[in-house]
Amino acid sequence: MENPEEITQAIDLAALRGEVQRRPKRKKIDLYEVAADSIAADSLVGLVRKHNEDCFACCTKPDGHLALAAVADGIGGSEKGEVASSACIASMIASWRKFSSRYVDTTWENAQEFLLQAIMDANELVYKVSVQEKSTMGTTIAAIQFADRFAVIANAGDSRVYRLRNHELEQLSTDHTPVAEALTRGEISEHEAKFSPMRHTITRAIGVAEFAIPQVRVVEHLPGDCYLICSDGLTLHVPDDEIRKEMDVCYDPVQCVDHLIKKTLRGGAHDNVTIISIFA
């Protein structure tokens, strides 16, 4: 039998410590990050319109912090609406790049200030273009800016932001239409609102006046929350309960967007449709 002393090797503790130090550290799990692969989006012209007047943006840092998602639905008809929504989104992307370069992460107060200013800057740009071209144009906006455990919601017009939590769907944005406002005041019923000829007339938009202030609110963001931002091309054909079901059963944001786009097309897709899905 071999002598145990002959087969036992001395352990070089210094070398072992060096090997441990060289190993890459495990990434700290951040339950509140919104990584690029947790966001999906699509935009279609639909089956009736000739031009797509919708535009959207999805931005996030490599570590998943400071994610921004926004949908703009142009108004003014044909190319005018397309110019307005594109200018609005381009302005917001430029603002976000400056904002995200200043912070690794940030507070909801900073995020709220940023989003409000970004939309006001976008309004200024669209309005200037409108004046230069001597034409009336504008766009809706619906956006989410994430900041750690919070989400800042901003909108103007009838593009919407939804959140699914614990199988319950909540509209986080406010529709700026005469019909929605009358419904809130209790002057009409939900049935009357659904079929009102004024349901797509909006009372607030970006670019139609020199100054515009969006509606802003801050909500708590929890791990597992799912968000949806959309133009009215989706809600024209797909009711909230159907949106809830798809968000609840789909296993990722890509499938969610795909299913809702297909439902819109089956409904006739009378308008452009744009959807951003976020499974945070």
N, C-alpha and C positions, 0 to 999 in steps of 0.2 A: 504494500500500500504506500502511495506517495505521501511524503511528509507534507502536512498542510502548510508549513512555513514556506515550502518550495513553490506552491501553486497560488499562494496569496500575493497579490500585487498591492503595492503601496498606493494609496489614493493621493493624487496631487490636488490638494484643496485649492491652491491658488489658481490652477488651470481650470478647475471646475467652476470657481467663481467667475472667471473670465468668460467661460462658455455661457453661463446663465446671463451675464450682462449683455452678451452679443445677441441673444435671442430677441426677436421683436416683441415689444410689449403688446399685450392684447388690447384691442380697441375698447375703450370705455363705452358701454352701451348707453346711448342717449334715447330715452323713450319718447322724447318730444321732437326729434329731428324729422324733417320731411325730405327724404332723399328723392333723387330724380326718378328712381324706378318705382316710387309710390305715387307718381303722377302720370296721367294719360289724358290726351285731348284729341279732338277731331273737329273739323268744320266742313260743312257741305253746303252747296248752293241750294239744294232741295230739288223738287220736281217741277216747280212753277217759275221761279225767278231766273233771270238770265245772268245776274251778277251776284257774287257773294259779298255782301256789305258788312259781314261780321269779321272780327279779327280777335286774336287772343295771344296771351303770353304766359309762359311758365318759366320761372327763374328760381334757381336755388344754388347755394354754395356747395362745393364738393363734399363738405361734411354734413349737409342737410339742414344747415341753419339759414334763417332769414328767407325762407321760401316765399315767393310771391306768385300768385296766379290771378289772371284778369281776363275778362271777356268784354268786348265792346261791340255793340250792334248799331251800325251806322244808320242815320236818318237823313232824309233829303232827296232820296231817290237815286237809283242807278249808281253812277260813278261818284256822285257827291258823297253819298253815305260811305262808300268804300274808302274815299280819301279821308274822311273824318275819323272813321274807326282805326284806320292804319296809322294816321298821325297821332291819335290818342295813345295807342299801344306803343308806338315807337318812342314817344315822349316818356312813358312810364318805364320802359326798359332802360332808357338812358338815366333816368332818376334812380332806378334801383341799382344800377351799376355803381353809381357814386355812393349811394347809401351802404351797399354791401361791402365796399372797399374800406369803409370807415370802421366797421364793427365786425367782430368775430361772432358775437350774438348781441342781443340788446333787450331793453325793457319794452313793455307794451306801450309805455308813454312815448318813447322814441319812435316806435313803429307806427303809432297812431299819428304822430306829428308828420312822419315821413309820408305816409299814405295820403293824408289830407293834402299836403303840399304837392305831392306828385300829381294828384288828380287836378288840382288847381292850375299847375303848370301845363298840364295836358289841355285843359280848357283854354288857357291863354293861346296856346299854339293853334288849336283847331279854329278858334275865333279869328286869329290873324289870317289864317289861310282862307277862311270864309270871306273876310273883308277884301283880301287881295284879289280873290276870284269873283268878287261881287255876286256871291250866291249864298243862299241859306243852306247850311249844313250843320250837322251835329251828330252826336252818338250817345248811346247809353254807356254805362260802365258798371261792372260788378267785379269786386276784387277782394282777395284775402291776402293779408300780410301776416305771416307767422312770426312770433317772437317768444321763444321758449315755451312756457305753459299757457300762452294766450294766442288768440287769433283776432286780428283787427279786420272788421268787415266794413266795406264802403261800397255805396252804390248810388247811382242816379239814373232814373228811368225804370224800365220793367225787366231788365236782365236780373237774374236771381242768384242767390247763394243759399244752398241748403246744407244742413248737417244731419247725419244719421248717427244716433247714439242709443245704444241699448234697444235696437229695432224700431226706434221712434224717429220720424222725420220732422225736422223743424226748419221753416224758412227763416233765415237769419237776416235777409235783406228786406227792404220795404218797397213795395211797388208804388212808383210815383205816377199814378193815373187817376183821373177823376172817379173812375169806377171803384178802385181800391179805397180811395178816400171816403167815398159815399158809403161803402160797405163798412168801413171802420166806424163811421158815425152812426151806423144802424139805419141809414136811410133807404137801403135796398137789401134784398136777400141775396144769398149766395147764388141761387138759381138765376136771379135777375142779372147779377154781375157776370155770370158765365156767358150769357147770351147778349149782353149789352153791345151795341155797335160802337161804343166809346171805350171798350176794354183795352184797345191797343193805342189809344191816345195818351201820350205821356206829358206830365206837367213839369218834369225836371230832366235836363240833359246837359251834356258837355259840349261846349262850342257854340251854342246858340245865342249866348250873351257874353259880355266882356268878363263878367264874374259869375262863378258857379261854385256852390258848396255842396258836396255830396253828403249823404246821410252816413254817419260813422257810428259803429258800436264795437265794443270789445267783449269777447266771450272767452270763457275758459276752454283751453284745448287739452283734451285728455287722450292718452294712448288708446288706439282703437277707434277713435272718431273717424268718420268718413265724410268728405265734403264734396259738393257738386256745384259748379258754377255754369250757368247756361244762358243763352239768349232765349227770347220768347218763341223761337222756332221749335223748341222742345216742348214747352208748356202749352203751346197751342194745340198739340196733338196728344200729349201724354200727361194724364192727371197725376197729382201728387202721390196718390196711393200706388200707382204703377211705378213711379220713380222710386218710392220707398222699397217696393218689393225687389226691384232690380239691384239697388244698392245693398240690400240685405242679403241676397242670395249669391251675388257675384263674388268670386274669390280674389279678384284683383281689379285695379282701375281700368285696365285695357278691356277686359270683358264687360265691365259696366258701361263704358262708353259705346262699345260695339252693340250691345243689346239695346241701349236707348236710341242709338242712331237708327237701328233697324225698325224699332217701334215707330219712330217718327216717319220713316219712309212708308211703312205700311199704312200710316194714318193720312198720307197724302203729301206731306212735306211741302206745304204751301209757302213756307218762308225759309230763309237760310236758317241753319241750325248749327250751333256751336256748343260743345260740352267739354268741360274739364272735370275730371274725376280725381279725387285725392284720397287715398287710403292711408292715412297717417298712422 
